Amino acid sequence: MSTETVVSIVLSLIVGAVIGAGVFELLRRRVSGAKQAEAEELAKQVVQNAQREAENVLKEARFEAKDLAFKAKSEFEQEQKAKLGELSGVEKRLIQREGVLDGKLTAVEKRESEARRREQDFAKREEGLAAKEAACAKAEREHREALERVAGMTAEEAKKQLIVEMESQARLDAVGIAKRTIEEARENAEREAREIITSSIQRVVRDYVSESTISVVPIPNDAMKGRIIGREGRNIRALEAATGIDLIIDETPEAVIISGFDPLRREIAKVSLERLMHDGRIHPTRIEEIVEKVKVDIDKLMYEEAEKIIFELGLSDFNPELIKVLGRLKYRTSYGQNNLYHAREASYICGIMASELGLDVKLARRGALLHDIGKAVSHEEEGPHAMLGAEIAKKYGESAKIVNAIAAHHEQVEPICPESVLVAAAEALSAARPGARREALESYVKRLEKLESLATGHKGVQKAYAIQAGREIRVIVRQEDITDAESFQLSRELAKKIEQELTYPGQIKVTVIRESRYVEYAK
């Protein structure tokens, strides 16, 4: 291809490109002009719509403003009317009050005028009274001088003499009145006391059980009776030595009689014998084991019995050790009366009397329940049981009033409160009721206790039991402390001491027992 052809082709292409570009620019301008016209038309329509909406909103706002203005005006007018009504009511009330005040002011002015008039009258009367008083004083002075001239003594002397005579007469009158008052009070007190005591005794009904010195234990057959006696009587001797009582086995069928003055020992022997018969193994070693177990069980029984009575009386807060001492009264007697049940009955009576008199019922019951607590240890320690009981109560934390009630129930100290007096009265009432006590049994028991205490006072004595109704005393000595020769000497000394210090019918047999035991274990 020639150069001219190439140049012509290139020129043709350039011209074509220029023409295409011109055509494209022309077409672009036409399209752009159409879009611009369309946009301007659309803008005009939007502006027109906005103007119409603005006019509508403006019209609505004007209408709402008119409504709000109308409502506000109406509410303002109503409020003004209400306030005007209130103001008119207040004005009317003020006018009424003003009228009332005017009336009161007039009344006050009237009273003031009357008061001034009365003051003037009083002033005139005071002047007249002063003149009369001066005249009376002058007349009294002249009269006194005349009386002094006639009587020969001054007014002061006459006054002193009159006062002395009046005092003397007043004393005589006071003595008479006091005497009548005391007699009336005594009569009323005695009458009320009789009524309270009668009511208290009637409201406490208790059965009286006379304490005896024997217990009867039934046995199933004669074979058991033979086992109780044992070979050559060793079982019965072991039981008597362990309990300190007498076992009487006679011709009475199916019964063994336990004889002893101490209720506690008798109960231990009875329960031990019953357990031995139930167990079937009856020999000296087993007897000693059972007796020791029964002693522990009896201690527990006494504690439970004391707790039961405390609960019945509605009392509480007792020291456990004090309850234990109180339980020991279950097997102590006073003139044949059981001490624990006597304390319970006295507590009931004392509580009723305290209630009738408006005193502290629980304090009265507590003092009466514990009043004989000293009798639980009186056979072990020296001193009156009332003072021993007061020391025990104080030791275990009882109040000062309770301690005083115990110490004062036999008038050994002065009572510090009315409840102490009631405790003494309740104790006397319980003891004095018909059938409650018997003198013979108590004196018998005291003689046997004295007999035992004479023996236990000697060195080396382990136990001492008065048996056979006090006709024999059995003394058990420690083998390591006393020899056989010293045991013989002890029996002679004890017999002489009993002859010197005791009064008794017949004779008393003194038996000193020194037992040797040797124990080994096969391993």
C-alpha positions in Angstrom: 0.0 0.0 0.0 1.2 3.5 -0.9 1.9 6.3 1.5 -0.8 8.4 0.0 -3.3 5.8 0.6 -2.3 5.4 4.2 -2.4 9.2 4.6 -5.8 9.4 3.1 -7.0 6.6 5.3 -5.6 8.3 8.4 -7.2 11.6 7.4 -10.5 9.8 6.8 -10.3 8.3 10.2 -9.5 11.7 11.8 -12.3 13.4 10.0 -14.7 10.6 11.0 -13.7 10.8 14.6 -14.2 14.6 14.6 -17.6 14.2 13.0 -18.5 11.5 15.6 -17.5 13.6 18.4 -19.5 16.6 17.1 -22.5 14.4 16.7 -22.1 13.0 20.2 -21.8 16.4 21.7 -24.8 17.6 19.9 -26.8 14.6 21.1 -25.6 15.1 24.7 -26.6 18.7 24.8 -30.1 17.9 23.5 -30.6 15.2 26.2 -29.2 17.5 28.9 -31.5 20.3 27.9 -34.6 18.0 28.0 -33.7 16.7 31.5 -33.1 20.3 32.7 -36.5 21.4 31.4 -38.1 18.4 33.1 -36.4 19.1 36.4 -37.4 22.8 36.3 -41.0 21.7 35.7 -40.8 19.3 38.6 -39.3 22.0 40.9 -42.1 24.4 40.0 -44.7 21.7 40.9 -43.0 21.0 44.3 -42.9 24.7 45.1 -46.5 25.1 44.2 -47.5 22.1 46.4 -45.4 23.4 49.3 -47.1 26.8 49.1 -50.5 25.2 49.1 -49.6 23.0 52.1 -48.2 26.0 53.9 -51.3 28.0 53.3 -53.4 25.1 54.6 -51.2 24.7 57.8 -51.4 28.4 58.4 -55.2 28.4 58.1 -55.4 25.5 60.5 -53.0 27.2 63.0 -55.1 30.3 62.9 -58.3 28.3 63.6 -56.6 26.5 66.5 -55.2 29.7 67.9 -58.7 31.2 67.8 -60.1 28.1 69.7 -57.4 28.3 72.3 -57.9 32.0 72.8 -61.6 31.4 73.2 -61.1 28.6 75.7 -58.5 30.5 77.7 -60.9 33.5 77.8 -63.7 31.3 79.1 -61.6 29.7 81.8 -60.3 33.0 82.9 -63.8 34.4 83.2 -64.9 31.3 85.2 -61.9 31.7 87.6 -62.7 35.3 88.0 -66.3 34.5 88.9 -65.2 31.9 91.4 -62.7 34.2 93.0 -65.3 37.0 93.2 -67.6 34.5 94.9 -65.0 33.5 97.5 -64.1 37.1 98.1 -67.8 38.0 98.7 -68.1 35.1 101.1 -65.0 36.2 103.0 -66.2 39.7 103.1 -69.5 38.5 104.6 -67.7 36.5 107.3 -65.5 39.4 108.1 -68.5 41.6 108.5 -70.1 39.0 110.8 -66.9 38.7 112.9 -66.6 42.4 113.1 -70.2 42.5 114.5 -69.3 39.8 117.1 -66.2 41.6 118.1 -68.0 44.8 118.5 -70.5 43.0 120.8 -67.7 41.5 122.8 -65.9 44.8 123.1 -69.0 46.4 124.4 -69.4 43.6 127.0 -65.8 44.0 128.0 -66.2 47.7 128.5 -69.3 47.0 130.6 -67.4 44.5 132.8 -64.5 46.9 133.2 -66.8 49.6 134.4 -68.4 47.1 136.8 -65.0 46.0 138.0 -64.0 49.6 138.7 -67.2 50.2 140.6 -66.5 47.0 142.7 -63.0 48.1 143.4 -64.3 51.3 144.7 -66.8 49.4 146.9 -64.0 47.1 148.2 -61.8 50.0 149.0 -64.6 51.6 151.1 -65.2 48.2 152.8 -61.5 47.8 153.5 -61.4 51.1 155.2 -64.4 50.2 157.3 -62.9 46.8 158.2 -59.6 48.3 159.1 -61.4 50.7 161.5 -63.4 47.7 163.0 -60.2 45.6 163.2 -58.5 48.4 165.1 -61.5 48.7 167.5 -61.5 44.9 168.0 -57.8 44.8 168.7 -58.2 47.5 171.2 -61.2 45.7 172.9 -59.2 42.4 172.9 -56.2 44.1 174.5 -58.4 45.6 177.1 -60.2 42.3 177.7 -56.9 40.4 178.0 -55.5 42.9 180.5 -58.7 42.6 182.5 -58.4 38.8 182.4 -54.7 38.9 183.4 -55.6 41.1 186.4 -58.3 38.7 187.5 -56.4 35.4 186.8 -53.1 36.6 188.1 -51.1 35.2 185.0 -50.1 36.5 181.7 -51.5 35.3 178.3 -48.4 33.3 177.5 -48.6 31.4 180.8 -52.3 30.7 180.2 -51.6 29.6 176.6 -48.8 27.2 177.8 -51.1 25.8 180.5 -53.9 25.3 178.0 -51.5 23.5 175.6 -50.3 21.2 178.3 -53.9 20.3 179.2 -54.8 19.7 175.6 -51.8 17.5 175.0 -52.6 15.4 178.0 -56.2 15.0 176.9 -55.1 14.2 173.3 -52.7 11.5 174.6 -55.5 9.9 176.6 -57.9 10.0 173.6 -55.1 8.7 171.3 -54.4 5.8 173.7 -58.1 4.9 173.8 -58.4 5.1 170.0 -55.2 3.1 169.5 -56.4 0.4 171.9 -59.8 0.1 170.1 -58.1 0.1 166.7 -55.6 -2.7 167.8 -58.4 -4.8 169.3 -60.5 -4.4 166.2 -57.5 -5.2 163.9 -56.7 -8.2 166.0 -60.3 -9.5 165.9 -60.5 -8.9 162.1 -57.0 -10.4 161.6 -57.9 -13.5 163.6 -61.2 -13.9 161.8 -59.6 -13.5 158.4 -56.7 -15.8 159.3 -59.2 -18.5 160.4 -61.1 -18.2 157.2 -57.9 -18.3 155.1 -56.4 -21.3 157.0 -59.8 -23.2 156.9 -60.0 -22.5 153.1 -56.4 -23.6 152.5 -56.8 -26.8 154.5 -60.1 -27.7 152.8 -58.6 -27.1 149.3 -55.6 -29.4 150.0 -56.8 -33.0 150.4 -54.0 -35.5 151.0 -54.0 -39.1 152.1 -51.9 -39.9 155.1 -49.8 -43.1 155.0 -48.3 -44.2 158.3 -44.7 -45.2 158.0 -44.1 -48.6 159.5 -40.8 -50.4 160.3 -41.5 -53.5 158.2 -42.0 -54.4 154.6 -43.4 -57.7 153.3 -41.9 -59.3 150.1 -44.0 -62.1 148.5 -42.0 -65.1 147.3 -43.3 -67.7 144.8 -42.6 -70.9 146.8 -40.7 -72.4 149.7 -37.9 -73.4 147.4 -37.1 -69.8 146.7 -37.2 -69.2 150.5 -34.5 -71.8 150.9 -32.4 -70.2 148.2 -32.7 -66.8 149.9 -31.4 -68.3 153.1 -28.6 -70.1 151.4 -26.2 -72.7 152.6 -25.8 -72.3 156.4 -27.6 -68.9 156.1 -24.8 -67.2 154.1 -27.1 -65.5 151.6 -29.3 -64.0 154.2 -26.3 -62.8 156.2 -24.8 -61.2 153.1 -28.0 -59.4 152.3 -28.4 -58.1 155.9 -24.7 -57.0 156.0 -25.1 -55.2 152.6 -28.3 -53.4 153.5 -28.3 -53.1 157.3 -31.8 -54.6 157.8 -33.2 -57.8 159.3 -34.8 -60.5 157.1 -37.4 -62.4 159.1 -38.1 -65.8 157.5 -40.6 -67.7 159.6 -43.5 -70.0 159.1 -45.4 -67.4 157.1 -46.1 -69.0 153.7 -44.8 -67.3 150.6 -43.5 -64.2 152.3 -40.3 -62.6 153.7 -40.5 -59.8 156.2 -38.0 -57.0 156.0 -37.5 -55.2 159.3 -35.7 -51.9 159.8 -36.3 -48.4 161.1 -34.7 -46.6 158.1 -37.1 -46.5 155.1 -34.3 -46.0 152.6 -32.5 -49.1 153.7 -35.7 -51.1 153.8 -36.6 -50.0 150.3 -33.1 -50.9 149.0 -33.4 -54.4 150.7 -36.9 -54.9 149.3 -36.0 -54.0 145.7 -32.8 -56.0 145.9 -34.6 -59.1 147.1 -37.2 -58.8 144.3 -34.5 -58.4 141.7 -32.5 -61.4 143.1 -35.6 -63.6 142.9 -36.3 -62.5 139.4 -32.7 -63.1 138.4 -32.4 -66.4 140.1 -28.7 -66.2 140.8 -28.5 -65.8 144.6 -25.1 -65.9 146.2 -23.1 -63.3 148.3 -21.2 -61.8 145.4 -24.3 -61.4 143.3 -26.2 -59.9 146.3 -23.5 -57.2 146.7 -23.7 -56.3 143.0 -27.5 -56.1 143.0 -27.5 -54.0 146.2 -25.0 -51.5 144.7 -27.1 -51.2 141.5 -30.3 -50.8 143.5 -28.7 -47.9 145.5 -27.9 -46.1 142.2 -31.5 -46.7 140.9 -33.0 -45.5 144.2 -31.0 -42.3 143.9 -32.3 -41.8 140.4 -35.9 -42.6 141.7 -35.6 -40.0 144.4 -34.4 -37.3 142.0 -37.3 -38.1 139.6 -39.8 -37.9 142.5 -38.4 -34.5 143.5 -38.6 -33.3 139.9 -42.2 -34.5 139.7 -43.3 -32.6 142.8 -41.5 -29.4 141.6 -43.4 -29.7 138.3 -46.7 -30.2 140.1 -46.2 -27.1 142.1 -45.4 -25.0 139.0 -41.9 -24.1 140.1 -38.6 -24.1 138.1 -34.9 -23.1 138.1 -33.7 -25.4 140.8 -30.0 -26.4 141.0 -29.7 -30.2 140.1 -27.8 -30.8 143.3 -30.6 -29.2 145.3 -33.1 -31.4 143.6 -31.0 -34.4 144.6 -31.0 -33.3 148.2 -34.8 -32.7 148.1 -35.4 -36.2 146.7 -33.6 -37.7 149.7 -36.6 -36.6 151.8 -38.7 -39.3 150.1 -37.2 -41.8 152.5 -37.0 -39.6 155.6 -39.8 -39.3 158.2 -40.7 -36.9 161.0 -42.9 -38.4 163.7 -44.1 -41.0 161.2 -44.9 -38.3 158.5 -43.0 -38.6 155.2 -40.9 -35.5 154.8 -41.2 -35.1 151.0 -45.0 -35.3 151.0 -45.2 -33.1 154.1 -43.1 -30.5 152.1 -45.4 -30.8 149.1 -48.5 -30.4 151.2 -47.1 -27.4 153.1 -46.2 -25.8 149.7 -49.8 -26.2 148.5 -51.2 -24.7 151.7 -48.6 -21.8 151.7 -49.4 -21.0 148.1 -53.1 -20.8 148.7 -52.7 -18.5 151.7 -50.3 -16.3 149.8 -52.8 -16.1 147.0 -55.6 -15.1 149.4 -53.3 -12.4 150.9 -52.1 -11.0 147.6 -48.4 -12.1 148.2 -45.9 -13.8 146.0 -47.4 -17.3 145.4 -44.3 -18.8 143.8 -42.0 -17.5 146.5 -44.3 -18.9 149.2 -44.5 -22.3 147.5 -40.8 -22.5 146.9 -39.9 -21.6 150.6 -42.5 -24.1 151.9 -41.2 -26.9 149.6 -37.6 -26.4 150.8 -38.3 -25.7 154.4 -37.3 -29.2 155.7 -34.4 -29.7 153.2 -32.0 -29.8 156.2 -33.6 -33.1 157.4 -32.0 -34.8 154.4 -28.6 -34.3 156.0 -29.5 -33.8 159.7 -28.5 -37.4 160.5 -25.0 -36.7 159.0 -24.2 -33.2 160.2 -24.6 -31.4 163.5 -27.0 -28.5 164.0 -30.7 -27.7 163.8 -32.3 -28.9 160.5 -33.6 -25.4 159.8 -30.2 -23.8 159.8 -28.7 -26.7 157.9 -31.4 -26.3 155.3 -30.7 -22.6 155.0 -27.0 -23.2 154.4 -27.9 -25.8 151.7 -30.3 -23.4 150.0 -27.7 -20.6 150.1 -25.0 -22.9 148.8 -27.1 -23.8 145.7 -28.1 -20.2 144.8 -31.5 -19.7 146.4 -32.6 -16.1 147.1 -32.2 -14.4 150.5 -36.0 -14.6 151.1 -36.0 -18.4 150.5 -33.0 -18.8 152.8 -34.7 -16.8 155.5 -38.0 -18.7 155.1 -36.2 -22.0 155.7 -34.2 -20.7 158.7 -37.2 -18.9 160.3 -39.8 -21.7 160.1 -39.0 -22.7 163.7 -38.4 -19.1 164.9 -34.6 -19.6 165.1 -34.2 -16.3 163.1 -36.5 -13.4 162.5 -38.5 -13.4 159.3 -37.7 -10.7 156.8 -40.8 -11.0 154.6 -44.5 -12.1 155.0 -43.8 -15.2 152.9 -41.5 -16.5 155.6 -44.3 -16.2 158.2 -46.6 -18.1 155.9 -44.0 -20.9 155.4 -43.9 -21.4 159.2 -47.7 -21.4 159.4 -48.1 -23.8 156.5 -45.5 -26.2 158.0 -47.4 -26.1 161.4 -50.7 -26.7 159.6 -49.4 -29.7 157.7 -47.8 -31.3 160.7 -50.8 -30.6 163.0 -53.5 -32.2 160.9 -55.1 -35.2 162.5 -53.3 -38.4 161.7 -50.3 -36.7 160.1 -47.7 -37.5 162.8 -47.0 -40.1 165.5 -44.7 -39.4 168.4 -43.8 -43.0 169.2 -42.3 -43.9 165.8 -40.2 -40.7 165.8 -38.7 -41.3 169.2 -38.0 -44.9 168.3 -36.2 -43.8 165.1 -34.2 -41.2 166.9 -33.0 -43.8 169.5 -31.9 -46.2 166.7 -30.1 -43.3 164.8 -28.3 -42.4 168.0 -27.3 -46.0 168.5 -25.8 -46.1 165.0 -24.0 -42.8 165.4 -22.3 -44.0 168.6 -20.8 -46.9 166.6 -19.8 -44.9 163.5 -17.9 -42.4 165.7 -15.1 -45.0 166.3 -12.0 -45.2 164.2 -12.0 -48.0 161.6 -15.8 -48.5 161.5 -17.1 -48.8 157.9 -20.8 -49.3 158.6 -23.1 -49.7 161.5 -26.7 -51.0 161.4 -29.2 -51.1 164.3 -31.3 -54.2 163.8 -33.8 -56.4 165.7 -35.8 -53.3 166.6 -32.8 -51.8 168.3 -31.9 -54.9 170.4 -28.8 -55.5 168.3 -26.2 -53.3 166.6 -24.1 -54.8 163.9 -20.7 -53.0 163.3 -18.7 -53.7 160.2 -15.0 -52.6 160.5 -12.3 -52.3 157.9 -9.9 -55.3 158.0 -6.9 -53.2 157.2 -7.5 -50.7 160.0 -8.5 -52.9 163.0 -7.1 -56.3 164.1 -9.2 -59.0 165.7 -8.0 -58.0 169.2 -9.0 -54.4 168.5 -12.4 -55.6 167.3 -13.0 -57.3 170.6 -11.9 -54.2 172.5 -14.2 -52.1 170.2 -17.2 -54.2 171.1 -16.6 -53.8 174.8 -16.0 -50.0 174.5 -19.2 -49.6 172.4 -21.3 -51.6 174.9 -20.1 -49.3 177.8 -20.8 -46.2 175.8 -24.3 -47.4 175.0 -25.0 -48.1 178.6 -23.8 -44.5 179.6 -25.5 -42.5 176.9 -28.8 -44.3 175.9 -31.9 -45.3 177.8 -33.5 -48.5 176.4 -35.5 -51.5 177.6 -33.9 -54.9 178.0 -30.4 -55.3 176.5 -28.6 -54.4 173.3 -26.3 -56.9 171.6 -23.1 -55.5 170.0 -21.7 -57.5 167.1 -18.4 -56.4 165.5 -17.7 -58.1 162.1 -14.2 -58.1 160.7 -14.1 -59.9 157.3 -11.0 -60.9 155.4 -11.3 -61.3 151.6 -8.6 -62.5 149.2 -9.3 -62.1 145.5 -7.2 -63.4 142.6 -8.0 -63.7 138.9 -7.1 -66.7 136.7 -5.9 -65.5 133.3 
